Amino acid sequence: MGYDGVELAIRDPSLLDWDRLEGWIKTYKLKVPAIGTGQVYVVECKVSTSPSLNRGFWNAMNDLKIREAWIIAPVKDTYPLENGVRVAPLQKFIDFLESLKH
């Protein structure tokens, strides 16, 4: 595969086929240094003030069953783009992350 190890971000561990995962880890002799669970967010940075997203972005959102994505761009205010994707300045995204601590 070309990798020595993988970090896993698993939104819902109950949906994972653990035996199959263990098989891949053994087959490819991988190390798993970290497993994170919970909500997964996609973050993409753009330099445009009116960012657009390509088909690969939407395919990844669909394949990974991501519910929420943030597009960080040089914009003044946060606004929804579509399907759980919002565009925001960096500071608004940082504020959002800080709010998750409480």
Buried (B, 14 or more C-beta within 10 A) or exposed (E): EEEEEBEBEBBEEEEBEEEEBEEEBEEEEBEEEEEEEEEBBBEBEBEEEEBEBEEEBBEEBEEEEBEBBBBBBEBEEBEEBEEBBBBBBEEBBEEBEEEEEE
